[in-house]
Amino acid sequence: MTLDPEIRRILDAAPLVHLATILPDGAPHSVTIWAAPRGDRIAILTGPDSPKARNMRRDPRVALSFTPVDAPNVPVAIRGRVVEWIEGDAAWEIIDPIAMKYIGQPYDRSMDRVVLLIEPDKQTVGIG
């Protein structure tokens, strides 16, 4: 599925994104993350052994929600699945530009990180 151009624009502005994954017992797990468009996918970063990483390894289905920085009354909702895990130098090439948008500097290299690419299955902008 092609990433909606409006969603791409909103993600480029570095909104805080809520990621929902599924815990082993089937309960939802939601955390706030950074995200960025990468082609028609959405890139996120996390620790390789974090609860969300473990959840997505077991079940790649996810939901994302956020609002535009300039219009917090416009909801954006995405359902999709993790389709690729990127590690090592290739991950850092994606992580640093994301960190620059959110904190204005490269990400701390003392923390082990991976990038996950999410392919959207359903995308909604606004109430619909």
C-alpha positions in Angstrom: 0.0 0.0 0.0 1.3 3.5 -0.8 1.8 5.7 2.2 -0.7 8.5 2.2 1.0 11.8 1.2 -0.7 13.6 4.1 0.6 11.0 6.6 4.1 11.4 5.1 3.8 15.2 5.6 2.7 14.8 9.2 5.4 12.3 10.0 8.0 14.5 8.5 7.1 17.1 11.2 8.1 14.7 14.0 4.9 14.1 15.9 4.9 11.9 19.0 3.5 8.6 17.8 1.6 6.0 19.9 2.5 2.4 19.0 0.2 -0.4 20.0 1.5 -4.0 20.0 0.1 -7.3 21.4 1.4 -8.8 24.6 1.8 -12.6 24.9 -1.5 -12.8 26.8 -3.3 -10.9 24.0 -3.6 -7.6 25.9 -2.6 -4.4 24.2 0.7 -2.7 24.9 1.0 1.0 24.0 4.1 3.3 24.1 5.1 6.6 22.7 7.7 6.5 20.0 9.5 8.4 17.2 8.7 7.6 13.6 9.5 8.7 10.1 8.4 7.8 6.6 10.8 5.6 4.7 9.5 5.0 1.2 6.0 3.6 1.6 6.8 2.3 5.0 7.1 3.8 8.4 10.4 3.5 10.3 10.6 3.2 14.1 13.4 2.5 16.4 13.7 0.5 19.6 16.0 -1.6 21.7 16.2 -5.1 20.3 15.1 -6.7 23.6 12.4 -4.1 24.6 8.9 -5.4 25.4 7.7 -3.8 22.1 10.4 -5.5 20.1 9.6 -8.9 21.7 5.9 -8.3 21.0 6.5 -7.5 17.3 8.9 -10.5 16.8 6.1 -12.7 18.0 3.2 -10.9 16.3 4.1 -8.3 13.7 0.7 -6.6 13.7 0.7 -3.0 15.0 -1.4 0.1 15.3 -0.1 3.7 15.2 -1.9 6.8 16.2 -0.8 10.5 16.3 -1.9 14.0 15.4 -0.2 16.7 13.3 2.0 19.0 15.4 0.1 22.0 13.8 -3.4 20.5 14.1 -3.8 18.4 17.3 -7.5 17.9 16.6 -6.9 15.8 13.4 -6.4 12.1 14.3 -4.2 9.8 12.2 -4.6 6.1 12.6 -2.6 3.3 10.9 -2.9 -0.4 11.1 -0.1 -2.5 9.6 2.7 -5.0 10.3 6.4 -5.0 10.7 7.9 -6.3 7.5 11.6 -5.7 8.0 14.2 -5.4 10.9 17.3 -3.5 10.2 20.4 -3.7 12.5 24.0 -2.4 12.6 25.3 0.5 10.5 22.3 0.3 8.2 20.0 1.0 11.2 22.1 4.0 12.4 21.8 5.5 8.9 18.0 5.6 9.5 18.1 6.4 13.3 20.3 9.5 13.2 18.0 11.5 10.8 15.0 10.6 12.9 16.9 11.7 16.1 17.9 15.0 14.4 14.2 15.7 13.8 13.2 14.9 17.4 16.1 16.1 19.5 18.4 18.0 17.1 21.4 15.6 17.4 22.5 12.1 16.5 21.2 9.3 18.7 23.3 8.1 21.7 25.5 5.2 20.4 25.8 3.7 23.9 22.3 2.3 23.4 21.7 -0.8 21.2 19.0 0.0 18.7 17.2 -1.6 15.7 14.9 -0.1 13.1 11.6 -1.7 12.2 9.8 -0.9 9.0 6.0 -1.0 9.2 3.9 -1.5 6.1 0.5 0.1 6.4 -2.6 -2.0 5.7 -5.1 0.7 6.7 -4.6 4.5 6.9 -7.0 7.2 8.2 -6.5 10.9 8.4 -9.2 12.9 10.2 -12.5 11.5 11.4 -13.7 9.0 8.9 
